[in-house]
Structure formats: structure tokens, C-alpha cells
Amino acid sequence: MTRAARLAVALLLARPAAAAPSSIRNPGVLVHLTTRPWFTLDPAQSFDAVSFILTGNVYEPLIAIKSLHDVDSYIPFLASAVPTRKNGLLSADGLEYRFPIRKGVHFHEGQELTPEDVRYSILRFMLQDPAGGPSSLLLKPILGIYTTRSNKGALAVDFRQAAEAVRVDEDAVIVHLKRPSAHFLKIIASLPIIVSKPWCVAHGEWDGGERTWRSLNGRPAASSYLNDHANGTGAFRVETLSPDKEAALARFEGYWRKPAALSRVLLRVVPNKALRLWMLENGDADSSYLEDQDFAEAREIPDVSIVDYPAHTSLGESLFFTFETAKGSEYAGSQQLDGAGVPLDFFRDKDVREGFAHALDYDGYLRRGMGMRGKRAPGPFPDAFLEGQSGPIPDYSLEKAGQCFRRAYGGQLWEKGFTLTLAYNPSVASRRVIAELLRAALEKINPKFNLRIKTLPGADFYAALERHELPLFISSYYADYPDPQSMAFGLLHSSGYYPQAQRYYNAKLDHLIEQAETEQNASKRRSLYLQISRLAEEDMPQIHTFNPTRFRAARSWVVDRDAAQDVANLNLNNFPYFYVLSKP
């Protein structure tokens, strides 16, 4: 257990007593504010924060991480036991996991959970494999591949192989891995993906068979019935949806555990920070997403509890370089080194990347963007995942930046200058601070350096970066599961989400990450991740800024009944798990 984890638990358990019931608005109903809408309700496509908050509270995983302070231990959930060698549910070679499925669990629409539902859900998660989606989380350990498609887009997976690897045996589901995995159970514990097969089929979804699975593969989220309909086993069911405004969840009275204390949850979209703070202050909201820079203001609101929460799985905001921008991209200007644009492979030049790295005022961002609440990122892994990283962290130096830019393109860049657009999604306000600091510094270094700034709505932003149209963009990253492999793959492996968007490939990094994927010895794994961290900082495909110190802001009448519980990696990502909350 890391020092950060111990501190998080201590502070979470130290919440003040609830307010007197007479002062409480809307008893039993929790209003939680977020900055942007959800993208989908499909648990097989839900990998952005707001969508995951919804699906993680509606759907459930087979097992759960025991608690925030014990992320290497598990408890049964929709499976009635956690596979181990000791109980015989994990084979001696570490390849076969047997998950006995809990009896007496019902979906919101009334269907009883069966082993076939679980098998169907796992296959559906893998074989749907949307572009840039999370399917590789299970494809890699189970089938040994990162994607179901070849480089040219042709299907490259054998359905029968997948069906043999995930099968039903009486009251259990057996999952056979391609190779042993040190973190497979962490992945399973972080995936609330179990759906009802009969319900899905009745609404036009894949029937689970070999003849029809191709129609499932690679399709966009919007084409699925599950995109805006839900039927999980969780403590809350989707009641109503008002796109771009509010999702209303109602307590599921037939829940297999004790029903939730809250009767309803209203997830409201409020982009404006001042409005979110005002709603907290006057009691129109019970809790809200706020940024690090909002800490001082939130702390001053009467009857609002602030819980400091050192982030475990958030890397914070990072600057991403695209190594080969798509032809015709408006964000690259003229697409030539002529002062009116940049070449499409502009950031393949390491001198350019280093120049941008030295041009960012990190201390200025900490003050203006984060309210002095964060620790300089030592590499691509948060400290909670990997302590002792010692990569070459770039410092803010206009002199060093200038030297790098003078070397780039044999001196032509310095002479001709450039025009380039930096893009980001404004759902995180501090990204604007990074953009403005970088633009100001580049102008100081050379008046011919012209950085334009463009904000894009969430869906447009991700669509543009997946089309490789953004030569330079700001984004953040949350781990899919609490293990350094999640960061290593998602940020640095050529098959990971961001490297695919960046068109970044480093053969040595790929090799080290694949070694770490199957390494069982903890000391050797740590050594591999330290090597990965050093190599990544040297190669600089991204510039990491600060690991944030998150906090939670809620009216004092909101109480955590079990603050350390972490189902589906929600609490560990500082996302609300509504089942453990109560409001008199």
C-alpha cells in the first residue's frame, strides 16, 4: 500500500457528520454535476469518464477490487468466488480461470443472470472491437491479439477460437488465456460489462452465433440499441435520459445485495464552473466534479465537505504529438515548412518535440491551472503505480527551447517559422492554461512561431484525433485498471489508443511492454516498467505535466457508508460509486 493510498483512505474515512435532516433538499435524491454529456450507455464502448460513471453504476463486473487500500486483492461479485490456485478455480499453469456465476441475480428488466449471459458479454466486448475502443483489454490476454482486424482492416480473428476460450461449464464460465497474465483479475474487476443476452437479442443485437458476429465488429456506438438503453444488474437502473442535460437513475428494488440507500440519482450536465459552485452553495446540487484550481473556492462554501483524494490512476493533463498528421488537416495549415503551416511529420523531429517541452511553463501551470495542487509527473506512470521513476523530466527554459528549435530542420524552422493549431476539449478548464502558456512562450522564443488554439466538443475532439487530424493536442488519461500495464499500453504501445491516434511506434517500447504483460515476477515487472518509463521520457511522444491531487466536494449531508469500496474501478478513479452514498 503506497503512502498516497494510505492518505486517501484516512481522509475519505474522516468525513464530517451529516447535516440535520431539516436542512436537506430532496431527501434520498442525489444530484451530481458533471461538465459534459456521456457518449454512450453501451458498457462495451464506455471508456470516457462520464459514460463510465453511468455504466459503472448500472452494470457490474464479475469480481471487485477489495478496497482502495488493497488493489491486489479481490472479492466475489457477480461471480460467487474469486479464482485462485488454492480454491482450484485457477489452473496450476495460470491459464484457465473458472468463474462460478452467482445465483439469484436479476437484471433490471427481470431476466435472471445466467452463465450464458456472462459468456455472451465477454465475447461481445472482445468481438465488437470498435476503433479506438477498449476491446484489447480482453483480446490480448484471452486471444493474444490487440485487435480483431489486420492493418488493412480485414478480419483477422477466428470466432471458434474465441468461443473455445470463453465457454460455459454447468454453472460457471471458463476463460482460457493465451499466456499467463499478472493483471488479468484486475482487468476483470474493472469491467462492468455483464449484459442480458436474451434482452440484447430481443432488441436486434448480436445473437451470439458465428454466422452473425461480423455485423457486430467495428461498428460505431450509435448503431447499437445499447447506446441509449440499459439493462444491468447494478444498484441503479436508468429511469430517463435527457441528452446533453441529465440522466436520471432510480434505485433497483430487486438488487441482489441490500438495495441502495439513495432512491434516485440525477447526473446533470453543467459545463459552467461558476454555476456548479453556485448550485453546490445553494443546495441545488449535492456533489460535483471540480478541478484542482477550484479547491480554494469550494473550500469556502458553507456546509460543503471537502475530501482530499490523492489520485491513484490519473496521470493528469498531457501534451500529445502526432507523428504523421492526416493529409488535408486544417490544423496543420499549409502542411509545408513555409511559416504558414507545418509538415505533416513535423513532430517526428525530436528537436521540435524537445523545443515544445522546454517551452511549457510548468510552475506557471501549477499555479494558474492547478491551484498548486499536484506533483510533477516523473514519467508516464503515477507514483501509486510505480515509485522511483527517474527519467529526464524537461524543465521550462526559453533558452533551451530556442536551442532545440534552431537545430530543427537544419535551421530552416527558425528561419521560416510555423503556424500550427493546438486542439483540446474544454471539459477540463485547466487545458486552456497550458495552451495559453505555450503560445505565449513560443512567441517570446521566435515571433515567427504562431500557435493557434482550437476547442472542440468531446465527440468532435476524439473523432478528429482518431482520424489523425490533430498534430498537437491536450488530453488526460485514467487507467482502465489499477496496474502500470494499463498506462504502458494505452499511452506507449503502438496498438494502444493514444499511440494509434498519434501514429507513434517505438519497437523497443513495444517489446518491453509485451514482456511486462506476461511477466509473473513482481521485481522483474517493476524493472521492466522503470525501463519503459526512462525510454518513454527520452523519446518524448507526450509531455506529462503534473499528477493531480484530486478532491471531492459534496454537501455535508452526503455520507459515504463504505468509502473504501471500489467496484469497477470507480472510486480508484475518483468517480462516484453511488451505492455507497446515502442522504437522509
Stockholm file with secondary structure:
# STOCKHOLM 1.0

chainA/1-584         MTRAARLAVALLLARPAAAAPSSIRNPGVLVHLTTRPWFTLDPAQSFDAVSFILTGNVYEPLIAIKSLHDVDSYIPFLASAVPTRKNGLLSADGLEYRFPIRKGVHFHEGQELTPEDVRYSILRFMLQDPAGGPSSLLLKPILGIYTTRSNKGALAVDFRQAAEAVRVDEDAVIVHLKRPSAHFLKIIASLPIIVSKPWCVAHGEWDGGERTWRSLNGRPAASSYLNDHANGTGAFRVETLSPDKEAALARFEGYWRKPAALSRVLLRVVPNKALRLWMLENGDADSSYLEDQDFAEAREIPDVSIVDYPAHTSLGESLFFTFETAKGSEYAGSQQLDGAGVPLDFFRDKDVREGFAHALDYDGYLRRGMGMRGKRAPGPFPDAFLEGQSGPIPDYSLEKAGQCFRRAYGGQLWEKGFTLTLAYNPSVASRRVIAELLRAALEKINPKFNLRIKTLPGADFYAALERHELPLFISSYYADYPDPQSMAFGLLHSSGYYPQAQRYYNAKLDHLIEQAETEQNASKRRSLYLQISRLAEEDMPQIHTFNPTRFRAARSWVVDRDAAQDVANLNLNNFPYFYVLSKP
#=GR chainA/1-584 SS CCHHHHHHHHHHTTCCCCCCGGGCSSTTEEEEEESSCCSCCCTTTCCSHHHHHHHHHHSCCSEEEEETTEEEEEEESSBSSCCCTTTTSBCTTSCEEEEEBCSSCBCTTSCBCCHHHHHHHHHHHHHHCCTTCSTHHHHHHHHSCSCSBCTTSCBCCCHHHHHHHEEEETTEEEEECSSCCTTHHHHHHTCCCCCCHHHHHHTTCCCSCTTTGGGTTTCCGGGSGGGSCCCCSSSEEEEEEETTTEEEEEECTTCSSSCCSCSEEEEEECCCHHHHHHHHHHTSCSEECCCGGGHHHHHTSTTEEEEEEECSSEEEEEEEECSSCCTTCGGGBTSSSSSSBCCTTGGGSHHHHHHHHHHSCHHHHHHHTTTTCEEECCSSSCTTTCTTCCCCCCCCCHHHHHHHHHHGGGGHHHHHCEEEEEEECTTSTHHHHHHHHHHHHHHHHCTTEEEEEEECCHHHHHHHHHTTCCSEEEEEEECSSSSHHHHHHHHHSTTSHHHHHHTCCCHHHHHHHHHHHHCCCHHHHHHHHHHHHHHHHHHCSEEECEEEEEEEEEETTCEESSTTCBSTTTGGGTCCCGGGEECC
#=GC SS_cons         CCHHHHHHHHHHTTCCCCCCGGGCSSTTEEEEEESSCCSCCCTTTCCSHHHHHHHHHHSCCSEEEEETTEEEEEEESSBSSCCCTTTTSBCTTSCEEEEEBCSSCBCTTSCBCCHHHHHHHHHHHHHHCCTTCSTHHHHHHHHSCSCSBCTTSCBCCCHHHHHHHEEEETTEEEEECSSCCTTHHHHHHTCCCCCCHHHHHHTTCCCSCTTTGGGTTTCCGGGSGGGSCCCCSSSEEEEEEETTTEEEEEECTTCSSSCCSCSEEEEEECCCHHHHHHHHHHTSCSEECCCGGGHHHHHTSTTEEEEEEECSSEEEEEEEECSSCCTTCGGGBTSSSSSSBCCTTGGGSHHHHHHHHHHSCHHHHHHHTTTTCEEECCSSSCTTTCTTCCCCCCCCCHHHHHHHHHHGGGGHHHHHCEEEEEEECTTSTHHHHHHHHHHHHHHHHCTTEEEEEEECCHHHHHHHHHTTCCSEEEEEEECSSSSHHHHHHHHHSTTSHHHHHHTCCCHHHHHHHHHHHHCCCHHHHHHHHHHHHHHHHHHCSEEECEEEEEEEEEETTCEESSTTCBSTTTGGGTCCCGGGEECC
//
